Amino acid sequence: MTREELATASDHLESAAAATENTAASERLSELANQLTSLAESDSEADHGRIARIQAAINEVKSDVSDNVAATMSDARDELSAYRETLDGV
């Protein structure tokens, strides 16, 4: 099921949140991970716009973390892009 990609992206963001020393970035990444977990477990499908906003938020945080953490965040973005490919529209 394609929602596994949302759950995997959430896992990547939780790992990134735990690995960063930047408290604000960690909190933001945890918040995004929680959103993705909710979307993965929801009865309705997430739309392109919602996923795009989460991807944009990930990009905003990237400059505040180390390269290793940013790589984990990129893995999450890749999962979200794969999920978006399964959605109708746009």
SULDAFEN-V255540 format. One record per residue. N is the residue number from 1. RES is the residue in one small letter. SS is DSSP state (~ for helix, > for strand, _ for the rest). PHI is phi in whole degrees, 0 to 359 (999 if undefined). D_LAST is the distance of its C-alpha to the last C-alpha in Angstrom with 1 decimal. Layout:
n=(N;N)
res=(RES;RES)
ss=(SS;SS)
phi=(PHI;PHI)
d_last=(D_LAST;D_LAST)
This chain:
n=(1;2;3;4;5;6;7;8;9;10;11;12;13;14;15;16;17;18;19;20;21;22;23;24;25;26;27;28;29;30;31;32;33;34;35;36;37;38;39;40;41;42;43;44;45;46;47;48;49;50;51;52;53;54;55;56;57;58;59;60;61;62;63;64;65;66;67;68;69;70;71;72;73;74;75;76;77;78;79;80;81;82;83;84;85;86;87;88;89;90)
res=(m;t;r;e;e;l;a;t;a;s;d;h;l;e;s;a;a;a;a;t;e;n;t;a;a;s;e;r;l;s;e;l;a;n;q;l;t;s;l;a;e;s;d;s;e;a;d;h;g;r;i;a;r;i;q;a;a;i;n;e;v;k;s;d;v;s;d;n;v;a;a;t;m;s;d;a;r;d;e;l;s;a;y;r;e;t;l;d;g;v)
ss=(_;_;~;~;~;~;~;~;~;~;~;~;~;~;~;~;~;~;~;_;_;_;~;~;~;~;~;~;~;~;~;~;~;~;~;~;~;~;~;~;~;_;_;_;_;_;_;~;~;~;~;~;~;~;~;~;~;~;~;~;~;~;_;_;_;_;~;~;~;~;~;~;~;~;~;~;~;~;~;~;~;~;~;~;~;_;_;_;_;_)
phi=(999;294;292;300;296;294;295;294;299;299;299;299;292;296;297;296;299;288;273;273;267;278;298;297;295;299;296;295;295;296;298;295;299;297;299;293;299;298;294;295;265;288;285;256;276;289;262;305;299;296;293;297;294;293;298;296;296;299;300;296;279;308;288;261;232;290;298;295;293;299;294;295;294;296;299;296;300;298;297;293;296;297;296;299;296;272;273;285;91;33)
d_last=(20.7;17.5;18.7;21.4;19.0;18.8;22.6;23.2;21.2;23.3;26.4;25.7;25.3;28.5;30.3;29.2;30.4;33.7;34.2;33.8;36.8;34.9;35.2;32.5;29.9;31.2;30.7;27.2;26.2;27.9;26.1;22.7;24.1;25.2;21.8;20.4;23.4;22.9;19.2;20.5;23.3;21.5;21.5;18.0;14.8;13.3;9.8;7.4;9.4;12.6;12.3;11.3;14.4;16.5;15.7;16.7;19.8;20.7;20.7;22.9;25.4;25.7;28.2;30.5;31.1;32.9;31.4;31.9;30.0;27.2;27.0;26.6;23.9;22.1;22.5;20.8;17.8;17.7;17.7;14.8;12.8;14.1;13.2;9.5;9.7;11.1;8.5;7.0;3.8;0.0)
